Structure formats: C-alpha cells, structure tokens
Amino acid sequence: MYQGIQNGIVDENTFKCISSPSLLFEMYRKEEIDKLMAEYDAERLHFVAADLLTNHMRDTIDEMDENMFEAYLKYHFSICERADLVGITHHSLDIFRKK
C-alpha cells in the first residue's frame, strides 16, 4: 500500500485507488463498477474475486503438494463470490449477460 502512495496511485488520505492513462491497468472499487454497469441493460451473473489472498501467500501455495493444493482450490472457490470478501482481491472477474 505504501508503495502505491509513493507512486501516486493510492490517495494517502482516503486510500482510494487513482487510475491514470499512464498506468497499464485501471483500479476500480466494486461500487464504481456497479454504478457504471447500471447504465446497461445487462444482468450480472457472477462477480468473482479471482485471486483473493493467493498473491500474498504465493510461496506457500507453490510449496503445496497436490492434495493440499486441491483443498486450497476448493476453499478458494467456496469463498470467491462472497460479497464480504470480493474487495480483497488483486483481480476481479465480472460476468454479465445482455438482456
């Protein structure tokens, strides 16, 4: 987070992500995506936290045997759409169907 503040992509007072054309990516909060998508005639099918804490524990995951990794995936898939957790991911997947 501190690096994001130093690099000017996180507001130091509000911690809101700041996107700019110079970045290779854009950062949005779910409520911002909800507001944008409200303008379209589409139905949300899934809002998925694609990685959750995986990035923070990548070394541990790399060291897992096959059985432990399968258990981790089962756990991940059981929580990846929970509304109280989707905001802690580095990457989100938002799936809509046109009405």
Long-range contacts (C-beta under 8 A, 24 or more apart in sequence): 29-87, 30-86, 30-87, 30-92, 33-92, 33-94, 37-94, 37-96, 40-96, 41-98, 41-99, 42-96, 42-97, 42-98, 42-99, 43-96, 43-97, 43-99, 44-94, 44-95, 44-96, 45-95, 45-96, 45-97, 46-81, 46-93, 46-94, 46-95, 47-81, 47-86, 47-92, 47-93, 47-94, 47-95, 48-80, 48-81, 48-86, 48-92, 48-93, 48-94, 48-95, 49-79, 49-80, 49-81, 49-82, 49-85, 49-86, 49-87, 49-88, 49-89, 49-91, 49-92, 50-80, 50-89, 50-90, 50-91, 50-92, 50-93, 51-89, 51-90, 51-91, 52-76, 52-79, 52-80, 52-85, 52-88, 52-89, 53-88, 55-90
